Amino acid sequence: MSKIKNKVVWLTGASSGIGEELAYQLAAKGAKLIISARRREELERVKSNCQSDTVEILTIDLEDNFSLTQKAKEAVTFFGDIDILVNNGGISQRDTILNTSLDVDRRLMEVNYFGSITLSKQLLPRMVERKSGHHVVVTSTVGIINTPYRSGYGASKHALHGFYDALRAEHHKDNIRVTIVLPGYIKTNISYNALVGDGSKQNRMDPGQESGMAPKKCAKLIIRAIEVKKNEAYIGGLKEKMGIYLKRFWPSAAAKAVRKLRVT
Ligand SMILES: NC(=O)c1ccc[n+]([C@@H]2O[C@H](COP(=O)([O-])OP(=O)(O)OC[C@H]3O[C@@H](n4cnc5c(N)ncnc54)[C@H](OP(=O)(O)O)[C@@H]3O)[C@@H](O)[C@H]2O)c1
């Protein structure tokens, strides 16, 4: 029997891309699923494609931090306590440090970092009480090795590593597990939705994402990592995985390689 069956899973960023595929596969495995993002109509579409009668919609805006406490209270009204929180919702960036306004840096931190940790912090006390819970957070390869044009985005993903490494260490004794997922290039709309320096959307597909891994495969690998409660899962091409190992074991070579990258 799947380890996901009958588990209560709250998934953010479920209206497109990786999250949409995760929704389909988690539903197919018998999860009691709460799907979240801002766009209700897209969540309705995903829900109807799930072909499961245990999928509920809870709209959230990760940028609206004050609303998230109430949303976490609402989340437990559907199926009871959350077993697995999948913090997947996020936005990226495509611009230089010089061009990027501080407002954009703040927005990236608010959505990617504070949005995710707020949901985790809301659910944590009850998980500690129950001595059970699993926090999954989708960061990025750039959460280990950042590249040009992603200063604020990479910073928000680095911050997630710091927070969730501490959560894992503090609450292992409470049977609470943390899985950090680091995708490389995945073929989704992330680069369309990425913010440029003035806060508008880039509105185009990057070559990296265009030739990236299919979200279906990515979601399958994420679910496998959740099922075996992996600490970290690197999901992507050889180049991205090599980048992570280079940064960890030979940081000066990584710095040189990143300087030469042709990214936009
Ligand atoms: N694709 C890649 O190459 C790649 C690589 C590394 C990491 N990632 C990470 O993977 C995760 C999923 O991204 P994706 O590739 O699937 O991109 P995507 O197709 O653009 O999906 C992003 C998701 O996040 C949601 N979202 C964005 N801003 C939000 C907000 N303020 N409040 C609530 N939800 C919000 C979007 O829903 P709404 O617009 O409906 O709110 C959407 O469901 C992100 O954390 C991203 O950083 C992606």
The ligand as an SDF file (V2000), in Angstrom:
LIG
                    3D

 48 52  0  0  0  0  0  0  0  0999 V2000
   10.4710   25.0130  -13.0230 N   0  0  0  0  0  0  0  0  0  0  0  0
   11.7170   25.0350  -12.6120 C   0  0  0  0  0  0  0  0  0  0  0  0
   12.6720   24.9870  -13.4330 O   0  0  0  0  0  0  0  0  0  0  0  0
   12.0230   25.1200  -11.1320 C   0  0  0  0  0  0  0  0  0  0  0  0
   13.3560   24.9210  -10.7310 C   0  0  0  0  0  0  0  0  0  0  0  0
   13.6670   24.9810   -9.3750 C   0  0  0  0  0  0  0  0  0  0  0  0
   12.6740   25.2240   -8.4470 C   0  0  0  0  0  0  0  0  0  0  0  0
   11.3800   25.4290   -8.8510 N   0  0  0  0  0  0  0  0  0  0  0  0
   10.3710   25.6930   -7.8110 C   0  0  0  0  0  0  0  0  0  0  0  0
    9.2510   24.8690   -8.0040 O   0  0  0  0  0  0  0  0  0  0  0  0
    8.1080   25.4820   -7.4160 C   0  0  0  0  0  0  0  0  0  0  0  0
    6.9360   25.3870   -8.3710 C   0  0  0  0  0  0  0  0  0  0  0  0
    7.2090   26.1740   -9.5130 O   0  0  0  0  0  0  0  0  0  0  0  0
    6.7950   25.7540  -11.0100 P   0  0  0  0  0  0  0  0  0  0  0  0
    8.0290   25.4990  -11.7570 O   0  0  0  0  0  0  0  0  0  0  0  0
    5.7540   24.7380  -10.9780 O   0  0  0  0  0  0  0  0  0  0  0  0
    6.2500   27.1620  -11.5540 O   0  0  0  0  0  0  0  0  0  0  0  0
    4.7830   27.6950  -11.9170 P   0  0  0  0  0  0  0  0  0  0  0  0
    4.1690   26.8350  -12.9610 O   0  0  0  0  0  0  0  0  0  0  0  0
    4.9490   29.1470  -12.1900 O   0  0  0  0  0  0  0  0  0  0  0  0
    3.9600   27.4710  -10.5700 O   0  0  0  0  0  0  0  0  0  0  0  0
    4.1050   28.3180   -9.4650 C   0  0  0  0  0  0  0  0  0  0  0  0
    2.9710   28.0280   -8.5000 C   0  0  0  0  0  0  0  0  0  0  0  0
    3.1180   28.8920   -7.3610 O   0  0  0  0  0  0  0  0  0  0  0  0
    1.8990   29.5870   -7.1400 C   0  0  0  0  0  0  0  0  0  0  0  0
    2.1550   30.9120   -6.5940 N   0  0  0  0  0  0  0  0  0  0  0  0
    2.9380   31.9000   -7.1040 C   0  0  0  0  0  0  0  0  0  0  0  0
    2.8500   33.0010   -6.3500 N   0  0  0  0  0  0  0  0  0  0  0  0
    1.9710   32.7240   -5.3420 C   0  0  0  0  0  0  0  0  0  0  0  0
    1.4490   33.4620   -4.2580 C   0  0  0  0  0  0  0  0  0  0  0  0
    1.7710   34.7510   -4.0370 N   0  0  0  0  0  0  0  0  0  0  0  0
    0.5820   32.8600   -3.4250 N   0  0  0  0  0  0  0  0  0  0  0  0
    0.2040   31.5710   -3.6160 C   0  0  0  0  0  0  0  0  0  0  0  0
    0.6660   30.8190   -4.6360 N   0  0  0  0  0  0  0  0  0  0  0  0
    1.5380   31.3900   -5.4930 C   0  0  0  0  0  0  0  0  0  0  0  0
    1.2380   29.6770   -8.5200 C   0  0  0  0  0  0  0  0  0  0  0  0
   -0.1820   29.7710   -8.3950 O   0  0  0  0  0  0  0  0  0  0  0  0
   -1.0580   31.0970   -8.5950 P   0  0  0  0  0  0  0  0  0  0  0  0
   -0.4380   31.9140   -9.6720 O   0  0  0  0  0  0  0  0  0  0  0  0
   -2.4170   30.5470   -8.9460 O   0  0  0  0  0  0  0  0  0  0  0  0
   -1.0540   31.7460   -7.2450 O   0  0  0  0  0  0  0  0  0  0  0  0
    1.6030   28.3040   -9.1010 C   0  0  0  0  0  0  0  0  0  0  0  0
    0.6870   27.3350   -8.6740 O   0  0  0  0  0  0  0  0  0  0  0  0
    8.5250   26.9180   -7.0740 C   0  0  0  0  0  0  0  0  0  0  0  0
    8.7890   27.0120   -5.6920 O   0  0  0  0  0  0  0  0  0  0  0  0
    9.8130   27.1030   -7.8670 C   0  0  0  0  0  0  0  0  0  0  0  0
   10.6650   28.0430   -7.2570 O   0  0  0  0  0  0  0  0  0  0  0  0
   11.0380   25.3680  -10.1760 C   0  0  0  0  0  0  0  0  0  0  0  0
  1  2  1  0
  2  3  2  0
  2  4  1  0
  4  5  1  0
  4 48  2  0
  5  6  2  0
  6  7  1  0
  7  8  2  0
  8  9  1  0
  8 48  1  0
  9 10  1  0
  9 46  1  0
 10 11  1  0
 11 12  1  0
 11 44  1  0
 12 13  1  0
 13 14  1  0
 14 15  2  0
 14 16  1  0
 14 17  1  0
 17 18  1  0
 18 19  2  0
 18 20  1  0
 18 21  1  0
 21 22  1  0
 22 23  1  0
 23 24  1  0
 23 42  1  0
 24 25  1  0
 25 26  1  0
 25 36  1  0
 26 27  1  0
 26 35  1  0
 27 28  2  0
 28 29  1  0
 29 30  1  0
 29 35  2  0
 30 31  1  0
 30 32  2  0
 32 33  1  0
 33 34  2  0
 34 35  1  0
 36 37  1  0
 36 42  1  0
 37 38  1  0
 38 39  2  0
 38 40  1  0
 38 41  1  0
 42 43  1  0
 44 45  1  0
 44 46  1  0
 46 47  1  0
M  CHG  2   8   1  16  -1
M  END
$$$$
